[in-house]
Amino acid sequence: MTARHRIATSLALAAALIAALPAAHAAPTHAAAKPAPAADAKPVDVNHADAAALESVPGIGKSLAARIIDFREKNGAYQSVDDLLKVQGIGEKSLEKLKPYLTVSKAK
């Protein structure tokens, strides 16, 4: 068997195996990767949330949660979710993704 024949056979076998994979093993689509807000989930209040509550929001990790809380402690309560634009690391695009998960209550 020549090297070309072995390569062609290997490629044909690989193509057949890939075609035989069930749809569940297929690569996820972009739409499936985007988390959607749960219908029964309550938005997180950025004026009262602790780090754990903020980290439960898709797109907010430990460091961003800490910056949101630090900003709130230094500057007072947020007046609207749009005030998060003042937090380092949150831009227009990030804010649009976060908005469905967040709310702002009046400071006590």
N, CA, C and O of each residue as an XYZ file, in Angstrom:
432
protein
N       0.850     -1.175      0.000
C       0.000      0.000      0.000
C       0.894      1.237      0.000
O       1.830      1.335      0.794
N       0.607      2.156     -0.875
C       1.428      3.363     -0.968
C       1.005      4.367      0.086
O      -0.074      4.266      0.670
N       1.876      5.338      0.316
C       1.588      6.371      1.308
C       0.350      7.164      0.914
O      -0.462      7.507      1.773
N       0.196      7.460     -0.377
C      -0.987      8.207     -0.834
C      -2.261      7.416     -0.588
O      -3.281      7.976     -0.188
N      -2.197      6.130     -0.825
C      -3.372      5.288     -0.625
C      -3.757      5.242      0.862
O      -4.938      5.297      1.206
N      -2.743      5.138      1.741
C      -3.015      5.118      3.195
C      -3.621      6.449      3.642
O      -4.553      6.462      4.447
N      -3.106      7.557      3.133
C      -3.645      8.876      3.496
C      -5.073      9.016      3.020
O      -5.936      9.487      3.761
N      -5.332      8.607      1.782
C      -6.695      8.701      1.238
C      -7.656      7.828      2.030
O      -8.788      8.232      2.294
N      -7.219      6.643      2.408
C      -8.061      5.740      3.198
C      -8.334      6.340      4.573
O      -9.461      6.287      5.066
N      -7.306      6.910      5.188
C      -7.471      7.529      6.510
C      -8.433      8.708      6.455
O      -9.280      8.863      7.335
N      -8.308      9.525      5.439
C      -9.207     10.677      5.297
C     -10.645     10.224      5.078
O     -11.572     10.808      5.639
N     -10.834      9.199      4.275
C     -12.185      8.689      4.027
C     -12.793      8.132      5.309
O     -13.971      8.350      5.591
N     -11.985      7.413      6.081
C     -12.461      6.866      7.356
C     -12.818      7.987      8.322
O     -13.854      7.929      8.985
N     -11.970      9.007      8.408
C     -12.241     10.138      9.304
C     -13.525     10.853      8.899
O     -14.329     11.217      9.757
N     -13.721     11.056      7.612
C     -14.938     11.718      7.133
C     -16.171     10.890      7.464
O     -17.209     11.440      7.835
N     -16.065      9.590      7.334
C     -17.198      8.717      7.651
C     -17.519      8.756      9.134
O     -18.690      8.764      9.513
N     -16.500      8.782      9.974
C     -16.728      8.846     11.416
C     -17.364     10.167     11.827
O     -18.268     10.191     12.662
N     -16.899     11.252     11.248
C     -17.470     12.561     11.566
C     -18.926     12.633     11.125
O     -19.766     13.167     11.850
N     -19.228     12.112      9.969
C     -20.605     12.126      9.467
C     -21.520     11.272     10.336
O     -22.719     11.536     10.422
N     -20.961     10.247     10.982
C     -21.770      9.343     11.792
C     -22.015      9.858     13.207
O     -22.815      9.280     13.942
N     -21.340     10.934     13.598
C     -21.538     11.472     14.951
C     -22.968     11.934     15.131
O     -23.543     12.539     14.227
N     -23.562     11.651     16.311
C     -24.916     12.157     16.562
C     -24.900     13.674     16.718
O     -23.871     14.267     17.041
N     -26.036     14.279     16.487
C     -26.151     15.745     16.547
C     -25.772     16.274     17.925
O     -25.304     17.408     18.031
N     -25.958     15.501     18.968
C     -25.630     15.953     20.319
C     -24.138     16.204     20.485
O     -23.735     16.971     21.360
N     -23.314     15.569     19.658
C     -21.880     15.756     19.771
C     -21.372     16.832     18.839
O     -20.176     17.122     18.813
N     -22.260     17.422     18.082
C     -21.856     18.471     17.148
C     -21.453     19.708     17.931
O     -21.867     19.886     19.077
N     -20.660     20.547     17.327
C     -20.222     21.781     17.975
C     -21.432     22.674     18.241
O     -22.316     22.782     17.390
N     -21.483     23.316     19.413
C     -22.619     24.184     19.716
C     -22.650     25.384     18.786
O     -21.611     25.885     18.358
N     -23.841     25.829     18.484
C     -23.980     27.008     17.646
C     -23.808     28.243     18.500
O     -23.883     28.164     19.726
N     -23.579     29.374     17.876
C     -23.391     30.632     18.601
C     -24.622     30.964     19.434
O     -24.499     31.420     20.571
N     -25.803     30.738     18.876
C     -27.040     31.069     19.597
C     -27.196     30.209     20.838
O     -27.699     30.684     21.856
N     -26.776     28.953     20.774
C     -26.916     28.073     21.922
C     -25.950     28.454     23.034
O     -26.222     28.176     24.202
N     -24.832     29.081     22.702
C     -23.837     29.438     23.696
C     -24.238     30.667     24.500
O     -23.708     30.882     25.590
N     -25.142     31.464     23.999
C     -25.550     32.688     24.678
C     -26.569     32.357     25.766
O     -27.645     31.842     25.465
N     -26.243     32.648     27.032
C     -27.184     32.335     28.095
C     -28.394     33.271     28.035
O     -28.274     34.460     27.739
N     -29.538     32.704     28.321
C     -30.761     33.501     28.355
C     -31.206     33.634     29.794
O     -31.023     32.705     30.581
N     -31.789     34.770     30.162
C     -32.249     34.911     31.539
C     -33.353     33.909     31.819
O     -34.247     33.697     31.000
N     -33.274     33.300     32.985
C     -34.311     32.351     33.374
C     -35.606     33.104     33.622
O     -35.602     34.201     34.181
N     -36.701     32.514     33.207
C     -37.996     33.176     33.311
C     -38.365     33.470     34.762
O     -38.998     34.484     35.053
N     -37.967     32.580     35.670
C     -38.349     32.759     37.069
C     -37.240     33.383     37.915
O     -37.432     33.586     39.114
N     -36.099     33.689     37.327
C     -34.992     34.282     38.069
C     -35.250     35.763     38.297
O     -35.693     36.481     37.401
N     -34.964     36.201     39.511
C     -35.122     37.618     39.824
C     -33.836     38.350     39.467
O     -32.743     37.824     39.672
N     -33.964     39.560     38.935
C     -32.754     40.331     38.648
C     -31.989     40.638     39.932
O     -32.590     40.764     40.999
N     -30.691     40.758     39.834
C     -29.832     41.057     40.978
C     -29.797     42.566     41.167
O     -29.567     43.314     40.218
N     -30.026     43.005     42.395
C     -30.027     44.428     42.733
C     -28.591     44.874     43.000
O     -27.986     44.468     43.992
N     -28.051     45.704     42.122
C     -26.654     46.120     42.253
C     -26.406     47.008     43.475
O     -25.258     47.178     43.884
N     -27.446     47.566     44.055
C     -27.270     48.399     45.245
C     -27.190     47.589     46.532
O     -26.727     48.104     47.550
N     -27.624     46.345     46.512
C     -27.635     45.545     47.736
C     -26.940     44.198     47.597
O     -26.752     43.499     48.593
N     -26.559     43.826     46.399
C     -25.979     42.508     46.160
C     -24.569     42.399     46.732
O     -23.781     43.344     46.689
N     -24.276     41.208     47.272
C     -22.907     40.921     47.677
C     -22.166     40.326     46.481
O     -22.745     40.160     45.407
N     -20.903     40.010     46.668
C     -20.080     39.509     45.557
C     -20.654     38.215     44.977
O     -20.675     38.041     43.759
N     -21.113     37.319     45.830
C     -21.645     36.036     45.350
C     -22.861     36.245     44.460
O     -22.997     35.592     43.426
N     -23.743     37.152     44.857
C     -24.940     37.426     44.050
C     -24.556     38.033     42.709
O     -25.125     37.667     41.681
N     -23.611     38.943     42.706
C     -23.172     39.549     41.455
C     -22.496     38.520     40.553
O     -22.680     38.547     39.336
N     -21.721     37.621     41.140
C     -21.033     36.597     40.362
C     -21.999     35.586     39.749
O     -21.630     34.854     38.830
N     -23.223     35.540     40.248
C     -24.217     34.626     39.671
C     -24.738     35.145     38.332
O     -25.400     34.415     37.595
N     -24.445     36.382     38.027
C     -24.865     36.986     36.760
C     -23.881     36.582     35.663
O     -22.673     36.750     35.832
N     -24.373     36.054     34.546
C     -23.469     35.706     33.446
C     -22.696     36.935     32.971
O     -23.283     37.966     32.645
N     -21.387     36.807     32.937
C     -20.554     37.919     32.495
C     -19.897     38.679     33.633
O     -19.057     39.546     33.393
N     -20.271     38.365     34.876
C     -19.650     39.019     36.025
C     -18.858     37.974     36.796
O     -19.411     37.006     37.318
N     -17.548     38.196     36.854
C     -16.667     37.319     37.618
C     -16.268     37.979     38.921
O     -16.809     39.017     39.301
N     -15.314     37.363     39.602
C     -14.882     37.865     40.907
C     -14.366     39.295     40.847
O     -14.756     40.134     41.659
N     -13.494     39.573     39.892
C     -12.882     40.910     39.864
C     -13.891     41.987     39.484
O     -13.859     43.082     40.045
N     -14.782     41.697     38.549
C     -15.785     42.696     38.172
C     -16.783     42.915     39.307
O     -17.196     44.046     39.563
N     -17.168     41.845     39.982
C     -18.067     41.981     41.137
C     -17.421     42.876     42.196
O     -18.082     43.735     42.779
N     -16.132     42.668     42.438
C     -15.417     43.490     43.426
C     -15.383     44.959     42.998
O     -15.547     45.847     43.834
N     -15.171     45.223     41.703
C     -15.150     46.614     41.228
C     -16.528     47.259     41.336
O     -16.625     48.446     41.649
N     -17.590     46.506     41.085
C     -18.953     47.041     41.211
C     -19.227     47.422     42.659
O     -19.785     48.486     42.928
N     -18.837     46.558     43.595
C     -19.052     46.835     45.017
C     -18.172     47.982     45.486
O     -18.635     48.855     46.220
N     -16.901     47.992     45.070
C     -15.993     49.086     45.455
C     -16.519     50.430     44.981
O     -16.492     51.406     45.731
N     -16.997     50.489     43.745
C     -17.540     51.735     43.209
C     -18.748     52.179     44.032
O     -18.883     53.358     44.362
N     -19.621     51.231     44.360
C     -20.823     51.541     45.151
C     -20.439     52.067     46.524
O     -21.054     53.015     47.013
N     -19.428     51.466     47.158
C     -19.010     51.901     48.491
C     -18.354     53.281     48.470
O     -18.516     54.058     49.411
N     -17.620     53.585     47.410
C     -16.933     54.868     47.312
C     -17.831     56.001     46.828
O     -17.648     57.152     47.224
N     -18.809     55.677     45.965
C     -19.600     56.722     45.311
C     -21.076     56.724     45.686
O     -21.830     57.580     45.224
N     -21.483     55.804     46.492
C     -22.892     55.742     46.874
C     -23.683     54.845     45.939
O     -23.140     54.238     45.016
N     -24.968     54.779     46.201
C     -25.853     53.875     45.467
C     -25.939     54.239     43.989
O     -25.843     55.406     43.608
N     -26.122     53.222     43.181
C     -26.359     53.430     41.749
C     -27.771     53.985     41.572
O     -28.703     53.545     42.245
N     -27.926     54.934     40.683
C     -29.242     55.499     40.408
C     -29.974     54.718     39.329
O     -31.204     54.679     39.306
N     -29.207     54.091     38.429
C     -29.783     53.255     37.377
C     -28.734     52.220     36.968
O     -27.554     52.356     37.289
N     -29.175     51.203     36.269
C     -28.251     50.185     35.786
C     -27.213     50.812     34.860
O     -26.076     50.344     34.796
N     -27.594     51.860     34.149
C     -26.667     52.547     33.244
C     -25.463     53.152     33.975
O     -24.428     53.398     33.357
N     -25.589     53.390     35.272
C     -24.458     53.917     36.051
C     -23.295     52.940     36.090
O     -22.175     53.333     36.418
N     -23.535     51.679     35.765
C     -22.455     50.696     35.746
C     -21.406     51.026     34.679
O     -20.294     50.499     34.714
N     -21.761     51.890     33.743
C     -20.787     52.330     32.739
C     -19.609     53.060     33.384
O     -18.537     53.167     32.790
N     -19.816     53.559     34.600
C     -18.760     54.260     35.317
C     -17.759     53.302     35.956
O     -16.699     53.725     36.417
N     -18.096     51.999     35.984
C     -17.226     50.986     36.575
C     -16.218     50.531     35.523
O     -16.585     50.201     34.395
N     -14.953     50.519     35.906
C     -13.900     50.087     34.991
C     -14.189     48.660     34.516
O     -14.455     47.767     35.319
N     -14.130     48.467     33.199
C     -14.346     47.143     32.634
C     -15.739     46.911     32.100
O     -16.007     45.867     31.505
N     -16.640     47.871     32.301
C     -17.995     47.745     31.763
C     -18.183     48.820     30.704
O     -18.137     50.017     30.989
N     -18.394     48.369     29.489
C     -18.661     49.267     28.380
C     -20.090     49.086     27.900
O     -20.874     48.353     28.504
N     -20.414     49.748     26.826
C     -21.784     49.691     26.282
C     -22.208     48.256     25.965
O     -23.304     47.834     26.333
N     -21.338     47.508     25.282
C     -21.688     46.142     24.888
C     -21.871     45.242     26.098
O     -22.816     44.456     26.155
N     -20.974     45.356     27.058
C     -21.083     44.551     28.274
C     -22.366     44.882     29.018
O     -23.071     43.988     29.486
N     -22.663     46.167     29.125
C     -23.852     46.585     29.844
C     -25.119     46.024     29.201
O     -26.027     45.588     29.908
N     -25.189     46.029     27.893
C     -26.373     45.497     27.202
C     -26.572     44.017     27.514
O     -27.708     43.557     27.626
N     -25.479     43.271     27.655
C     -25.580     41.850     27.999
C     -25.982     41.650     29.453
O     -26.647     40.668     29.785
N     -25.585     42.572     30.318
C     -25.861     42.440     31.749
C     -27.257     42.921     32.147
O     -27.836     42.412     33.107
N     -27.797     43.892     31.421
C     -29.060     44.539     31.801
C     -30.208     43.582     32.129
O     -30.921     43.819     33.103
N     -30.419     42.503     31.352
C     -31.547     41.631     31.671
C     -31.445     40.975     33.053
O     -32.447     40.508     33.594
N     -30.247     40.941     33.617
C     -30.013     40.237     34.886
C     -29.936     41.182     36.085
O     -29.851     40.723     37.224
N     -29.962     42.495     35.846
C     -29.712     43.460     36.908
C     -30.873     44.424     37.103
O     -31.654     44.694     36.191
N     -30.954     44.930     38.323
C     -31.914     45.970     38.652
C     -31.272     46.894     39.667
O     -30.243     46.566     40.258
N     -31.884     48.050     39.866
C     -31.400     49.019     40.853
C     -32.572     49.440     41.714
O     -33.573     49.952     41.213
N     -32.443     49.220     43.016
C     -33.468     49.678     43.940
C     -33.000     50.992     44.550
O     -31.827     51.353     44.453
N     -33.904     51.682     45.160
C     -33.554     52.928     45.829
C     -32.721     52.615     47.059
O     -32.982     51.641     47.766
N     -31.730     53.436     47.309
C     -30.883     53.255     48.483
C     -31.689     53.470     49.742
O     -32.599     54.298     49.770
N     -31.364     52.737     50.769
C     -32.088     52.853     52.051
C     -31.528     53.953     52.884
O     -32.009     54.195     53.991
